[in-house]
C-alpha cells in the first residue's frame, strides 16, 4: 500500500506534549502491525540543536548515524524501540541551507527564489522522504512550535499543499490544544481551542482530529461544543488528561480510540487489535515496586530536568526492570564542596555524574566522585562524568598535582584528558564532534563484560575530548582499569575501579539506547547495585 501521512500540530501553548502524543499514536499503530516512523520539523533557524545551550532547548539527542537532534526523537525511539536517523529531524535552518546551496549551484537559474514555492517545496520533499523509502506504512510528522507563530507558517503551508496533492484519504491532521480549567469560574474553557483551530483553518488546514490536553475530564457536552465550533466529528475530539507517567499515554489514547479514528480517516485496512501486553507488564512493574533507592544526579543543568531527559527515562526503564522505585535527587555540581559533600551524598544509594561541557561545576563533580570512591557508594559516570573520574583518580590516587582535562585547563602539566587528534584542526562548532555509534570491545572478566554479557558492543558518542593513553599504564597499575576500548583508535571507552563494589564510567552515552522494551544494561545493573547498597546499610 502507499504510505499514509499523519501531521501533528499544536496550538495555544508550547510543551503540551506533541512528541508524547505522536509517539503514543505510533506505538498503538505499531502494536496493530503497521510499520511506522516519526519525524520532527523544528521551526528554529539553527541547522540542528547541537550548538544550543541545554537551558534553551533541553537535551540534544544523538542518533545512530550521528545526527544531533531534538529530544523528542528520544521519545520516538523509547516508545517504538526503533532507531531514528538524520532524516527524522529537520529544522528551518536545514531547509533554508539546502535551498540556498541549490541556488548557489544554479539549480534555480533565472528564477526568483521565494518562500513559496521553493522553501515549501523543500519542506514537502523532506516530509515525503521517509515514506518514499518503501519501509513504512505510516509516517507521522510532528510540527514544532505553535500554530500562529510566524516561523511555523511555511510548514503549515507545506502541509496544506500536501493534503491537496496526495488526496483526502492519504493524510490526517491531528491538532493538539489546551482546554484550561479556570478555578475562579470552576469550569473548563474551550475558547483557546476554538481560536487555535481558527488560526489553523485560516492557514488553509482543517484538522481531522483534536487532542485536547486538560487537567480535568472533558464531559460529552463540552466535546460536542468543541466539535461544533471547530468543525470536526464529536468522536474525533480526544481527551488527553494529565497522566501519572508518559508511559500511560498510549493506553489512555487507546481508551479514547485515537488509533481507531486515524485508521478510519486514512481508510486503512484493519489489522489485529493492538498487542500491548509487554507494555502493560512494564507499567505493572513500574507502578508496583518492591524496593526503593535514592540516586544522586550531579550535573550543571539540574534546574532544567529536560537537559537530562534520556538519563531520567533510562532510570525509569531500569527501575521497572528491577521492580524498584528510583528517586532521582538533583545536585547542582557548582554547589558541592569539600566541606558539604558528605552531608549531601552520604544518604544516597548511588551517584551518577552527568555529561556536560565547560568548566562550570567541574570542581564539584570531582568532589562528588572522590567521596563515592572513598566510601564505596555505587558510581556511574557518563562522558564528562567519566573524564572527571579520571581526573579525580589522577590527582588523589596517582598524586599527579594539577592533573586536568585540557578543556578545563589548557596549561595543565598532566593532561589525563586531552582533545582528540582529529578534533584539533576543526574550527566549526556545529556537527563536528565525535558523533553517533562506534564499536567498543570489552575485556573478559571485567564488570563491563558481565554487565553486557558479550565482548563487542556499539554505543553512541558526543564528545571532543578523550582519555590520554600516555597515562593508561599508571592508571592500570593503581587499580583503575580500562575495560572498554575502541578497536580502531584505541580510545578508552570504559573505566572501572578494581577495589570498589560498583564504580563504572563510560565515555559514550548509554542513556541514548535505553528503551521500554530494552532497558540499558548499564542502568539496570547500576540500579541493582544501588538496591544492594541500600540493603547493606
WOCOR-V108159 format. One record per pair of residues at least 6 apart in sequence whose ideal C-beta (glycine too) atoms are under 6 Angstrom apart, sorted by the first residue. I is the first residue (numbers start at 1). J is the second residue. D is the distance in Angstrom with one decimal. If there is no record, write none. Layout:
# WOCOR-V108159
I&J&D ; I&J&D
This chain:
# WOCOR-V108159
3&131&3.5 ; 3&136&5.7 ; 3&139&5.9 ; 4&138&5.0 ; 4&170&5.8 ; 4&266&4.6 ; 5&139&5.4 ; 5&171&4.8 ; 6&140&4.6 ; 6&172&4.8 ; 7&141&5.1 ; 7&159&5.0 ; 7&173&4.9 ; 8&18&5.3 ; 8&22&4.9 ; 8&142&4.7 ; 8&174&4.9 ; 9&143&5.0 ; 9&147&5.5 ; 9&175&5.1 ; 10&16&5.5 ; 10&18&4.8 ; 10&146&5.7 ; 10&176&4.6 ; 11&146&5.7 ; 11&147&4.5 ; 11&177&4.8 ; 11&196&2.9 ; 12&177&5.2 ; 12&178&4.1 ; 12&192&4.6 ; 12&196&5.1 ; 13&178&5.8 ; 14&146&5.9 ; 16&176&5.3 ; 16&213&4.9 ; 18&142&5.2 ; 18&176&5.3 ; 19&72&3.5 ; 19&75&4.8 ; 20&246&5.2 ; 20&249&5.4 ; 21&176&5.8 ; 21&211&5.6 ; 22&38&5.3 ; 22&140&5.2 ; 22&142&4.7 ; 23&75&4.6 ; 23&76&5.4 ; 23&79&4.0 ; 24&249&4.4 ; 24&250&4.2 ; 24&253&4.8 ; 25&258&5.9 ; 26&36&4.6 ; 26&38&5.3 ; 26&80&5.7 ; 26&140&5.5 ; 27&79&4.8 ; 27&250&4.6 ; 28&250&5.8 ; 28&254&5.7 ; 28&259&4.0 ; 28&274&5.2 ; 29&36&4.9 ; 29&138&5.8 ; 29&259&6.0 ; 30&36&5.0 ; 30&80&5.9 ; 31&274&3.6 ; 31&275&5.3 ; 31&276&5.5 ; 32&271&4.6 ; 32&274&4.9 ; 33&271&4.2 ; 33&272&6.0 ; 34&137&4.5 ; 34&138&5.6 ; 35&136&4.9 ; 35&137&4.8 ; 36&138&4.8 ; 37&130&5.5 ; 37&136&5.0 ; 37&139&5.8 ; 38&76&4.5 ; 38&140&4.4 ; 39&88&4.6 ; 39&141&5.3 ; 40&70&5.0 ; 40&72&5.1 ; 40&89&5.0 ; 40&142&4.9 ; 41&90&5.2 ; 41&143&5.3 ; 41&155&5.6 ; 42&70&5.7 ; 42&91&4.6 ; 42&144&4.2 ; 43&92&5.2 ; 43&144&5.5 ; 43&145&4.4 ; 43&151&3.9 ; 43&152&5.1 ; 44&91&5.9 ; 45&92&5.3 ; 45&93&4.4 ; 46&93&5.1 ; 47&93&4.4 ; 47&94&5.5 ; 47&430&5.9 ; 48&68&4.7 ; 49&57&5.1 ; 49&60&5.0 ; 49&70&6.0 ; 50&60&5.7 ; 50&68&3.4 ; 50&430&5.4 ; 50&431&5.7 ; 51&429&5.4 ; 51&430&5.1 ; 54&301&4.7 ; 54&307&3.6 ; 55&304&5.5 ; 58&71&4.9 ; 58&306&3.4 ; 58&307&5.7 ; 59&71&4.5 ; 59&307&5.6 ; 59&309&4.5 ; 60&68&5.1 ; 61&69&5.0 ; 61&71&5.1 ; 61&73&4.9 ; 61&74&4.5 ; 62&68&5.9 ; 62&435&5.9 ; 62&460&5.2 ; 62&462&5.0 ; 62&512&5.8 ; 63&69&6.0 ; 63&84&5.2 ; 63&85&5.3 ; 64&83&4.9 ; 64&437&4.7 ; 65&85&4.9 ; 65&86&5.6 ; 65&436&5.5 ; 66&435&3.6 ; 66&436&2.8 ; 67&86&3.9 ; 69&89&3.8 ; 70&89&5.4 ; 71&309&5.1 ; 73&84&4.8 ; 73&88&5.8 ; 73&89&5.8 ; 74&310&5.1 ; 76&84&5.7 ; 77&84&5.8 ; 78&313&5.8 ; 78&515&4.8 ; 78&516&5.9 ; 81&515&4.7 ; 81&517&4.5 ; 87&129&5.7 ; 87&130&5.7 ; 90&126&4.9 ; 95&122&5.1 ; 95&123&5.7 ; 98&122&5.6 ; 99&118&5.5 ; 99&119&6.0 ; 99&122&5.2 ; 103&113&5.2 ; 115&154&5.7 ; 119&154&5.3 ; 120&154&5.7 ; 120&157&5.3 ; 120&158&4.6 ; 123&158&3.9 ; 124&158&5.0 ; 124&162&5.7 ; 127&141&5.6 ; 130&139&5.1 ; 131&139&4.6 ; 143&155&5.0 ; 145&152&4.6 ; 147&196&6.0 ; 147&199&5.0 ; 147&200&4.8 ; 148&199&4.4 ; 156&203&4.5 ; 156&205&5.8 ; 159&205&5.6 ; 160&204&4.0 ; 160&205&5.1 ; 163&171&5.1 ; 169&267&4.5 ; 172&208&5.0 ; 172&262&5.6 ; 172&265&4.6 ; 172&266&5.6 ; 173&205&5.9 ; 173&207&4.8 ; 173&208&5.3 ; 174&209&4.7 ; 174&211&6.0 ; 175&207&3.8 ; 175&210&5.5 ; 176&211&4.7 ; 177&193&4.2 ; 177&196&4.9 ; 177&212&5.7 ; 178&192&5.7 ; 178&213&5.1 ; 179&188&5.2 ; 179&193&5.9 ; 179&212&4.6 ; 179&214&4.4 ; 180&189&5.5 ; 181&188&5.3 ; 181&215&5.4 ; 181&216&5.2 ; 182&189&5.7 ; 190&225&5.7 ; 190&226&5.2 ; 193&226&5.9 ; 194&229&5.1 ; 197&230&4.2 ; 208&265&5.2 ; 209&236&4.6 ; 209&261&5.5 ; 210&232&5.7 ; 210&237&5.2 ; 211&238&4.6 ; 211&240&5.1 ; 212&218&6.0 ; 212&239&5.9 ; 213&240&4.9 ; 214&241&5.7 ; 215&242&5.5 ; 218&239&4.6 ; 223&234&5.7 ; 223&237&4.3 ; 224&234&5.4 ; 226&237&5.0 ; 227&234&4.2 ; 227&237&5.2 ; 236&261&5.4 ; 238&256&4.7 ; 238&258&5.2 ; 239&256&5.9 ; 243&249&5.5 ; 247&283&5.9 ; 282&320&5.3 ; 282&516&5.4 ; 285&320&4.4 ; 285&323&5.0 ; 286&320&4.2 ; 289&323&5.5 ; 289&324&5.2 ; 289&325&4.1 ; 290&323&4.7 ; 291&324&4.6 ; 291&531&5.3 ; 292&325&4.4 ; 293&326&5.9 ; 293&349&4.2 ; 293&530&4.3 ; 293&531&5.8 ; 293&534&5.3 ; 294&327&4.9 ; 294&329&5.6 ; 294&348&5.5 ; 294&349&5.3 ; 295&326&5.9 ; 295&328&5.8 ; 295&350&4.4 ; 295&530&5.9 ; 296&329&5.0 ; 296&331&5.4 ; 296&345&5.8 ; 296&348&4.4 ; 296&351&4.5 ; 297&328&5.3 ; 297&330&5.7 ; 297&352&5.3 ; 297&354&5.9 ; 298&331&4.7 ; 298&333&5.1 ; 298&353&4.9 ; 298&365&5.9 ; 298&368&4.8 ; 299&354&3.5 ; 300&333&5.4 ; 300&356&5.0 ; 300&360&5.5 ; 300&361&3.8 ; 301&307&3.7 ; 302&330&4.1 ; 302&332&5.2 ; 308&354&5.8 ; 310&511&3.9 ; 310&512&5.7 ; 311&511&4.6 ; 314&511&4.4 ; 314&514&4.0 ; 314&520&5.6 ; 314&523&4.5 ; 315&326&4.5 ; 317&514&5.1 ; 317&519&3.7 ; 318&519&5.1 ; 318&523&3.8 ; 318&524&4.6 ; 318&527&4.4 ; 319&326&4.1 ; 321&519&4.6 ; 321&524&5.0 ; 322&527&5.0 ; 322&528&5.7 ; 324&527&5.9 ; 324&531&5.8 ; 333&361&3.4 ; 333&364&3.6 ; 333&365&4.9 ; 334&361&4.6 ; 334&364&5.7 ; 336&364&3.5 ; 336&367&5.1 ; 336&368&5.5 ; 338&367&5.7 ; 341&367&4.7 ; 341&371&4.7 ; 345&371&5.5 ; 349&530&4.1 ; 349&533&5.1 ; 349&534&4.3 ; 350&378&4.2 ; 350&530&3.6 ; 351&372&4.8 ; 351&377&5.8 ; 351&379&5.4 ; 352&380&4.7 ; 353&365&5.1 ; 353&381&4.8 ; 353&385&3.4 ; 353&388&5.8 ; 354&385&5.9 ; 355&382&5.0 ; 355&383&3.6 ; 355&384&5.0 ; 356&384&5.0 ; 359&408&5.0 ; 362&408&5.5 ; 365&388&4.4 ; 366&388&5.8 ; 366&392&4.7 ; 369&388&5.7 ; 369&389&5.3 ; 369&392&4.5 ; 370&392&5.4 ; 370&396&5.8 ; 372&379&4.5 ; 376&501&5.5 ; 378&502&4.0 ; 378&529&4.1 ; 378&530&5.2 ; 378&533&5.4 ; 379&503&4.8 ; 380&504&5.9 ; 380&526&4.9 ; 381&389&4.6 ; 381&505&3.2 ; 383&463&5.7 ; 386&505&3.6 ; 386&506&5.6 ; 386&507&5.2 ; 387&405&5.5 ; 387&417&4.5 ; 389&505&4.4 ; 390&416&5.2 ; 390&467&5.8 ; 391&403&5.7 ; 391&404&5.8 ; 391&416&5.9 ; 393&480&5.1 ; 394&400&4.5 ; 394&403&3.7 ; 394&416&4.5 ; 395&403&4.9 ; 397&478&5.5 ; 398&474&5.7 ; 398&478&5.8 ; 400&414&4.2 ; 402&412&5.7 ; 402&413&5.0 ; 403&414&3.8 ; 403&416&5.1 ; 404&412&4.0 ; 405&417&3.5 ; 405&465&5.8 ; 406&415&4.9 ; 406&418&5.1 ; 406&419&5.9 ; 407&465&5.2 ; 415&468&5.6 ; 416&468&5.4 ; 416&471&5.0 ; 417&465&5.2 ; 418&468&4.6 ; 419&464&5.8 ; 419&465&5.5 ; 420&466&5.0 ; 423&464&4.6 ; 426&432&4.8 ; 433&462&5.6 ; 433&464&5.3 ; 434&461&4.9 ; 434&463&5.7 ; 435&462&5.7 ; 437&458&4.9 ; 437&460&5.2 ; 438&461&5.8 ; 438&486&5.9 ; 439&458&5.5 ; 440&457&5.2 ; 440&484&4.7 ; 440&486&5.9 ; 440&493&4.3 ; 441&456&5.7 ; 441&485&5.6 ; 441&487&5.1 ; 442&448&4.8 ; 442&449&4.5 ; 442&455&5.3 ; 442&484&5.3 ; 443&483&4.7 ; 446&483&3.6 ; 447&496&5.1 ; 447&504&5.9 ; 448&483&4.4 ; 448&484&5.3 ; 448&494&4.8 ; 451&521&5.1 ; 451&522&6.0 ; 451&525&4.8 ; 452&521&5.5 ; 459&508&3.8 ; 460&509&5.4 ; 460&512&4.5 ; 461&508&5.0 ; 466&491&5.4 ; 467&492&3.9 ; 479&498&4.1 ; 479&499&5.8 ; 480&495&5.7 ; 480&497&5.7 ; 481&496&5.8 ; 482&492&4.5 ; 482&495&5.6 ; 483&494&5.0 ; 483&496&5.3 ; 484&493&3.8 ; 484&494&3.1 ; 486&493&5.8 ; 493&507&5.0 ; 494&506&5.2 ; 495&505&5.3 ; 496&503&6.0 ; 496&504&4.8 ; 497&503&3.7 ; 502&529&3.7 ; 510&520&4.9 ; 510&522&4.5 ; 513&520&5.8 ; 514&520&3.7
